[in-house]
């Protein structure tokens, strides 16, 4: 019978899972910071409009 990863003892299994989660989170952080950020302020304009109109009654038609 071939040894399986699931038959490992609990500390080894936990250590492997922690290392895997650590590598995934590092990869996600690096890829987020290396992604080109938009230069336009379109998102800020939309957020500003939403904040300014919050609480106002909207017209039906």
Helices and strands as residue ranges (DSSP letters): G 5-7, H 10-34, H 42-52
